[in-house]
Amino acid sequence: MGGALGACARYEAALLWPTGKAEFPWTTLGVNAVGCLVIGVFLVMVTEVFTAHPLLRPFFGTGVLGGFTTFSTYCVDIERLVRADRAGIALVYLAATVVVALAAARIGMIAARLVPSARGS
């Protein structure tokens, strides 16, 4: 159920901000960045701040956020760009997605730890 909710949200983002076949896939990059940011916040909150129901992590973390972030579409986007003779853009996208996703998750973790209740204050 969580995965279906996340996938529907991702699909809606793609409808709101469509990307052409030979264009840089900004929507997928943005979805993955937002999803990774939320994952960073969420994991700090459920492991360091409060005790969560045992089903919350698999439902929201794996399900909703796993369905929302779309690394399979990321791979399809790279293949699509290469087939459109945009290998340079594909390489930039390949690297940028990894860097942006990891940075977003880290920023989410740091931000969650800055909340006074996360520090026990």
Secondary structure, DSSP 8 states (H G I E B T S, - for coil): -HHHHHHHHHHHHHHHS---TTS--HHHHHHHHHHHHHHHHHHHIIIII----TTHIIIIIIIIHHHHS-HHHHHHHHHHHHHTT-HHHHHHHHHHHHHHHHHHHHHHHHHHHHSGGGGT-
